[in-house]
Amino acid sequence: MPGFERVLIVTAVEPERAAVLAGLGPHGAGGRVVAVAGGVGPAEAAASTARLLTRAECEGRPFDAVLSAGVGGGFAGRADVGGLVIADRSVAADLGAEDGDGFIDIETLGFGRGRRTADERLLTALRTALPGAVVAPVVTVTTATGSAARTAALAGRVPGAAAEGMEGFGVAVAAEGVAFGELRAISNVVGPRDRSAWRIPQALARLRETFAALAA
């Protein structure tokens, strides 16, 4: 990615990592860009990211950018299946407390931060290289959404959210002090669970094309 010397790309699972590496081609060689499958969910992703960043710094080869990347769900009307979303914010959408039928986020409770803003320089580089992408908030959840009611609740908590993933916020927390961004290739519509409508191969292909464009 232009303007960054060494970039860490964190996916959840190996098929996502393989798509990233296929897109990067020879640009992924030599240690300038490192892609890892850090695990599913914000906790495992954060632990993996923190470990790799610390190791790199101790070895005298620190990363100056971290990118959470993978497939995810798209909110209807905001991101189509097969499309791409660049996060301008990564939001921990289910971190907080229930209050009867309502929800209070962690920031309103006064217990910490529940969102991380993408690094402006990295966001600009991504937008320039990926002109067809939707730029919007991406929500991080610990349970993939599977109902219309929860979809509506998430959309209400994070107005304008375009995609849902399970790792972005965790990677962002671990990357505090390092340029951070998040990308999601859309495999399904956020809403009632329907595996027959998921398009994982199409989303992985889009992920591969995305990193080929970033490597160009």
Buried (B, 14 or more C-beta within 10 A) or exposed (E): BEEBEBBBBBBBBEBBBBBBBBBBEEBBEEEBBBBBBBBBBBEBBBBBBBEBBEEBEEEEEBBBBBBBBBBBBBBEEBBEBBBBBBBBBBBBBBBBEEEEEEBEBBBEEEEEBBBBBBBEBBBEBBEEBBEEBBBBBBBBBBEBBBEEEBBEBBBEBBEEBBBBBBBBBBBBBBBEEBBBBBBBBBBBBBBEEEEEEBBBEBBBBBBBBBBBBBBE
